[in-house]
Amino acid sequence: MRTETRSACARLQSGTTTPGRHEEDRQSSCHRLPHSDAVRPWYDEEGLGARAICRRLNEQQKPAKRGGKWHPTTVAWIIDPAARETNRVRSAFDRAQKKEETRRTRASKILGSSVR
C-alpha cells in the first residue's frame, strides 16, 4: 500500500483532517451552493434526511450548482461539511485496496502461484 494511502487511512481512523485544509474553507464552500440556506431548516427543524431533502429540491425544480438534479451526497455535504472529506478519504482507500488486489491477481497469474 502506498504511503499516501496509509496516511489517509490513518487520518480517517483517527478522525483528523488533511493537512493544509482549513475548517472554515470547507464550511464556506457549502454556503456557495444554491438553495443551501433552505436545506438547513429542513434538516434541523423538520428532521428530514438527505434523500428526502434531495427529493424535495428536485420536486420543486430547484437546480443544483451546475443546473442539474440534486443528489443525496450533495445534500449530505451541505448538512455536514466534514462528510466530503470523510467520503474522499474513504474512496481513496477503497481505490487503493482494489488496485492492490488487481496487482496481486495479475502477479499470481504471471508467477503461477498465490502471491499474498
Protein Blocks (a to p, Z undefined) as FASTA:
>chain_A
ZZklmmmmmmmmnopacehiafklmmmmmmmpghklmmmmmmmmnopafklmmmmmmmno
pacfkopacdfklmmmmmmmmlmmmmmmmmmmmmmmmmmmmmmmmmmmmnopacZZ
